[in-house]
Amino acid sequence: MKTFLAIFALAGGLFVAGAIQPASAAMPIPELGTEYTAPVTEAAWQCGPYSCYWRPGYRGYVPPHARYWGPPTRPDCYWKYKARKNKWKLKC
């Protein structure tokens, strides 16, 4: 019982000591009216039944199979569906 009380008192003391300390590692809050530019422009794969093309500014429907492809490695790349193999293949 004495051990339990000692642990409870120590935990309570640490809690109170932590509540008294000022927060020194707070993140700065940006001021209103400051300019902010997004590091990423909106773009997505625009897909038809047999091919997908990368379109900057596209906000339409993106099929589930194309949501995690990411941007193409070169501007002329696109995804082509191979029906015989039931696979999508990147063409550049």
PADOLUM-630393 format. One record per residue (C-alpha): residue number from 0; residue in three letters; chain; x, z, y. Coordinates in nm, 4 decimals. Each point is the difference from the previous one (the first is absolute). Layout:
<nodes>
NODE, doba, semi, ropa, east, up, north
NODE, NUM, Ala, A, X, Z, Y
...
</nodes>
This chain:
<nodes>
NODE, doba, semi, ropa, east, up, north
NODE, 0, Met, A, 0.0000, 0.0000, 0.0000
NODE, 1, Lys, A, 0.2883, 0.0766, 0.2361
NODE, 2, Thr, A, 0.1492, -0.3448, -0.0646
NODE, 3, Phe, A, -0.3290, -0.1688, 0.0820
NODE, 4, Leu, A, -0.0284, 0.1906, 0.3288
NODE, 5, Ala, A, 0.3601, -0.0817, 0.0906
NODE, 6, Ile, A, -0.0538, -0.3721, -0.0649
NODE, 7, Phe, A, -0.3285, 0.0060, 0.1946
NODE, 8, Ala, A, 0.1661, 0.1738, 0.2960
NODE, 9, Leu, A, 0.2945, -0.2427, -0.0016
NODE, 10, Ala, A, -0.2327, -0.3036, -0.0128
NODE, 11, Gly, A, -0.2113, 0.1399, 0.2834
NODE, 12, Gly, A, 0.3088, 0.0673, 0.2098
NODE, 13, Leu, A, 0.1275, -0.3532, -0.0511
NODE, 14, Phe, A, -0.3404, -0.1402, 0.0904
NODE, 15, Val, A, -0.0116, 0.1985, 0.3260
NODE, 16, Ala, A, 0.3602, -0.0924, 0.0849
NODE, 17, Gly, A, -0.0784, -0.3692, -0.0567
NODE, 18, Ala, A, -0.3088, 0.0166, 0.2196
NODE, 19, Ile, A, 0.1994, 0.1518, 0.2883
NODE, 20, Gln, A, 0.2739, -0.2672, 0.0003
NODE, 21, Pro, A, -0.0552, -0.2870, 0.2444
NODE, 22, Ala, A, -0.0336, -0.3494, -0.1457
NODE, 23, Ser, A, 0.3263, -0.1706, 0.0881
NODE, 24, Ala, A, -0.0227, -0.3066, -0.2231
NODE, 25, Ala, A, -0.3183, -0.1454, 0.1434
NODE, 26, Met, A, -0.0174, -0.3765, 0.0341
NODE, 27, Pro, A, -0.0315, -0.1279, 0.3551
NODE, 28, Ile, A, -0.3424, -0.1365, 0.0889
NODE, 29, Pro, A, 0.0116, -0.3392, 0.1741
NODE, 30, Glu, A, -0.1568, -0.0090, 0.3442
NODE, 31, Leu, A, -0.3153, -0.1965, 0.0638
NODE, 32, Gly, A, 0.0564, -0.3347, 0.1633
NODE, 33, Thr, A, 0.3393, -0.0641, -0.1588
NODE, 34, Glu, A, 0.0514, -0.3407, -0.1552
NODE, 35, Tyr, A, -0.0081, -0.0183, -0.3793
NODE, 36, Thr, A, 0.0750, -0.3116, -0.1969
NODE, 37, Ala, A, -0.0806, -0.0145, -0.3683
NODE, 38, Pro, A, 0.3083, -0.0792, -0.2105
NODE, 39, Val, A, -0.2028, -0.2201, -0.2376
NODE, 40, Thr, A, -0.2216, -0.2916, 0.0918
NODE, 41, Glu, A, -0.3140, -0.0337, -0.2072
NODE, 42, Ala, A, 0.0270, -0.2702, -0.2638
NODE, 43, Ala, A, -0.1254, -0.0530, -0.3516
NODE, 44, Trp, A, -0.0280, -0.2465, -0.2850
NODE, 45, Gln, A, -0.2964, -0.2352, 0.0435
NODE, 46, Cys, A, -0.0998, -0.1075, -0.3487
NODE, 47, Gly, A, -0.2043, -0.2760, -0.1500
NODE, 48, Pro, A, -0.0740, -0.0382, -0.3700
NODE, 49, Tyr, A, 0.3420, -0.1502, -0.0856
NODE, 50, Ser, A, 0.2396, 0.0886, 0.2834
NODE, 51, Cys, A, 0.0769, 0.2666, 0.2616
NODE, 52, Tyr, A, 0.1683, -0.0589, 0.3369
NODE, 53, Trp, A, 0.1480, 0.2546, 0.2417
NODE, 54, Arg, A, -0.1990, 0.0014, 0.3250
NODE, 55, Pro, A, 0.1104, 0.2089, 0.3006
NODE, 56, Gly, A, -0.3007, 0.1522, 0.1723
NODE, 57, Tyr, A, -0.2263, -0.0475, -0.3036
NODE, 58, Arg, A, -0.2566, 0.2790, -0.0355
NODE, 59, Gly, A, -0.2262, -0.1439, -0.2683
NODE, 60, Tyr, A, -0.0442, 0.0949, -0.3623
NODE, 61, Val, A, 0.3178, 0.0391, -0.2055
NODE, 62, Pro, A, -0.0532, -0.0021, -0.3802
NODE, 63, Pro, A, 0.1264, 0.3008, -0.1974
NODE, 64, His, A, 0.2765, -0.2029, -0.1687
NODE, 65, Ala, A, 0.1506, -0.0923, 0.3418
NODE, 66, Arg, A, -0.0199, 0.3354, 0.1790
NODE, 67, Tyr, A, 0.3434, 0.1251, -0.1067
NODE, 68, Trp, A, 0.2038, -0.3221, 0.0062
NODE, 69, Gly, A, 0.1466, 0.0577, 0.3455
NODE, 70, Pro, A, 0.1233, -0.2743, 0.2333
NODE, 71, Pro, A, 0.1669, -0.3116, -0.1410
NODE, 72, Thr, A, 0.3782, -0.0256, -0.0168
NODE, 73, Arg, A, -0.0048, -0.3284, 0.1956
NODE, 74, Pro, A, -0.2603, -0.1545, 0.2331
NODE, 75, Asp, A, -0.0762, -0.2883, -0.2387
NODE, 76, Cys, A, -0.0791, 0.2210, -0.3032
NODE, 77, Tyr, A, -0.3482, 0.0325, -0.1515
NODE, 78, Trp, A, -0.1564, 0.1268, -0.3239
NODE, 79, Lys, A, -0.1392, -0.2509, -0.2512
NODE, 80, Tyr, A, -0.2327, 0.0849, -0.2907
NODE, 81, Lys, A, 0.0969, -0.1375, -0.3406
NODE, 82, Ala, A, -0.3238, -0.0140, -0.2010
NODE, 83, Arg, A, 0.1692, -0.0775, -0.3324
NODE, 84, Lys, A, 0.2168, 0.3118, 0.0252
NODE, 85, Asn, A, -0.2596, 0.2064, 0.1907
NODE, 86, Lys, A, 0.2739, 0.1015, 0.2507
NODE, 87, Trp, A, 0.0789, -0.0273, 0.3681
NODE, 88, Lys, A, 0.3435, -0.1433, 0.0823
NODE, 89, Leu, A, 0.1856, 0.0007, 0.3322
NODE, 90, Lys, A, 0.0972, -0.3527, 0.1112
NODE, 91, Cys, A, 0.2581, -0.0631, 0.2734
</nodes>
